[in-house]
Amino acid sequence: MPRTATIRRQTAETKIDLELNLDGTGQSRIATGVGFFDHMLTLWARHSACDLTVQAVGDLEVDQHHTVEDVGICLGQVLRQALGDKAGIRRYGHFTLPMDETLVTTAVDFSGRHALVFTAEFPTEKIGDFDAQLVEEFWQAVSGAGLANLHILLHYGRNSHHISEAIFKSAARAMRMAIELDPRMTGVPSTKGTLTG
């Protein structure tokens, strides 16, 4: 059974079409109007081995916040949809990733409950013309809409671009582990018998 999902979200602030295939090969087609964010989503797709298509039109004349947050909401929602009842998945994933002088650990649990712990500070407010604080806003949205526990820890780093890239890559690798089918696991990986919330 294919583990795929598609969503269309339209508000007064954004219009987003997003498609996700959990069992892809890391292919992506990304166009959000925010160049650095496109770069981060492309990295996420490649390192998660998910196929991801994002077409987003947002009120960038206001700022980038609505576009970044709403794409995060959509990604969280399609993760939930594509995972279904989560039978047979590993559920948990973690990855520590070096990026030049930067080191980041991400741990995730697709538990059906939302929690984000984001322990990372950026040395600059901007990464090019991208607001660095939107990295946390994006993962807050993914975690909330995806009903996942997500812990992101920056051990150290000096370059804001490297920090953001390490976060997206380590999150991708942790999620790849968590959504992977476990040949030894039958049914839902929980003694409660459900991971739907």
C-alpha positions in Angstrom: 0.0 0.0 0.0 1.6 3.3 -1.0 2.5 5.7 1.8 1.6 8.9 0.1 -0.4 12.0 0.8 -1.4 15.2 -0.9 -2.8 18.5 0.6 -4.0 21.8 -0.7 -4.2 24.6 1.9 -5.5 28.0 0.9 -5.9 31.0 3.3 -5.9 34.8 2.9 -2.2 34.6 3.4 -1.0 31.6 1.5 -1.9 29.0 -1.1 0.0 25.7 -0.9 0.0 22.4 -2.8 2.2 19.7 -1.2 2.7 16.1 -2.1 4.7 13.5 -0.1 5.9 10.0 -0.8 7.4 8.4 2.3 9.0 5.6 0.2 10.6 7.7 -2.4 14.2 8.3 -3.3 14.7 11.9 -2.1 13.4 13.6 -5.3 12.0 17.1 -4.9 10.3 20.0 -6.7 10.2 23.0 -4.5 9.0 26.5 -5.2 8.0 28.7 -2.2 9.3 32.1 -3.4 11.8 32.0 -0.5 15.1 30.8 -2.0 16.9 29.8 1.2 13.8 27.9 2.4 13.6 26.1 -0.9 17.2 25.0 -0.3 16.4 23.7 3.1 13.3 21.7 1.9 15.4 20.2 -0.9 17.9 19.1 1.6 15.2 17.6 3.8 13.8 15.6 0.9 17.1 14.3 -0.1 18.2 13.2 3.4 14.8 11.8 4.4 14.6 9.8 1.1 11.1 11.1 0.8 9.8 12.5 -2.5 8.5 16.0 -1.9 6.7 18.5 -4.1 5.8 22.0 -2.8 4.2 24.8 -4.7 3.5 27.8 -2.4 2.4 31.3 -3.1 2.4 33.6 0.0 2.2 37.2 1.1 5.9 37.8 0.8 5.2 41.5 0.5 4.4 41.2 4.3 7.2 38.9 5.2 8.3 35.2 5.0 6.6 34.0 8.2 3.2 32.9 6.8 4.7 31.0 3.9 7.3 29.1 6.1 4.8 28.3 8.9 2.0 27.2 6.5 4.4 24.9 4.6 5.4 23.4 7.9 1.7 22.8 8.8 1.2 21.1 5.5 4.3 18.9 5.8 3.1 17.9 9.3 -0.3 17.0 8.0 0.8 14.9 5.1 3.3 13.1 7.4 0.3 12.1 9.6 -1.8 11.1 6.6 0.9 9.1 4.9 1.8 7.3 8.1 -1.8 6.2 8.6 -2.1 4.1 11.8 1.7 3.8 11.9 1.6 0.0 12.0 5.0 -1.5 11.3 7.1 1.7 11.6 10.1 2.1 13.8 8.3 5.2 15.4 11.5 6.6 16.9 14.5 8.1 15.1 17.6 10.1 16.0 20.6 11.5 14.2 23.6 13.5 15.1 24.9 15.4 12.1 28.2 17.4 11.6 28.1 20.3 9.2 31.6 21.8 9.1 32.1 23.5 12.5 28.4 22.8 13.5 27.0 19.7 15.3 23.2 19.1 15.7 21.3 16.2 17.2 17.6 15.6 16.3 15.4 13.0 17.9 11.8 12.3 16.9 8.9 10.2 18.1 5.7 9.9 16.0 3.8 9.4 19.1 0.5 11.1 18.2 1.3 13.9 20.7 2.9 17.2 19.9 6.0 18.6 21.6 8.9 20.6 20.3 12.1 21.3 22.2 14.3 23.5 20.1 17.6 24.3 21.7 19.5 26.3 19.0 20.5 29.9 18.8 21.6 31.6 15.7 24.5 34.1 15.7 22.8 36.3 13.1 19.2 37.4 12.7 19.3 36.8 9.0 20.7 34.1 6.7 20.9 36.1 3.5 17.4 37.6 3.4 15.8 34.7 5.4 14.8 35.3 9.0 16.7 32.8 11.1 14.0 32.6 13.7 11.7 31.0 11.1 13.7 27.8 11.4 12.1 27.2 14.8 8.7 28.4 13.6 8.8 25.8 10.8 9.7 22.9 13.0 7.0 24.0 15.5 4.5 23.8 12.8 5.7 20.4 11.6 5.7 19.0 15.1 2.2 20.4 15.9 0.5 19.4 12.7 2.3 16.1 12.6 1.6 15.2 16.2 5.2 14.3 16.8 7.7 14.8 19.6 10.6 16.6 18.1 13.8 17.6 19.9 16.5 19.6 18.2 19.7 20.3 19.9 22.6 22.5 18.6 25.7 21.3 20.4 27.8 24.0 18.9 28.2 26.1 15.7 29.2 29.6 14.5 27.7 30.0 11.1 23.9 30.5 10.8 23.7 28.9 7.4 25.5 25.8 8.6 23.3 25.6 11.7 20.1 25.7 9.7 21.4 23.2 7.2 22.5 20.8 10.0 19.1 21.1 11.6 17.2 20.3 8.4 19.5 17.4 7.5 19.6 15.9 11.0 15.8 16.1 11.2 15.5 14.5 7.9 17.8 11.6 8.9 16.0 11.1 12.2 12.6 11.1 10.5 13.9 8.7 7.9 14.7 6.2 10.6 11.4 6.7 12.4 9.1 6.3 9.4 11.1 3.2 8.1 9.2 -0.1 8.2 10.6 -2.5 10.7 10.5 -6.1 9.5 10.4 -7.3 13.1 7.4 -5.1 14.1 3.9 -6.2 13.5 1.0 -3.8 14.3 1.4 -0.4 16.0 4.6 0.1 17.9 2.9 1.0 21.2 1.7 -1.0 24.2 -1.4 1.3 24.1 -2.3 -0.1 20.7 -2.7 3.3 19.1 -0.5 6.2 18.1 -3.3 8.5 16.8 -3.3 10.9 19.8 
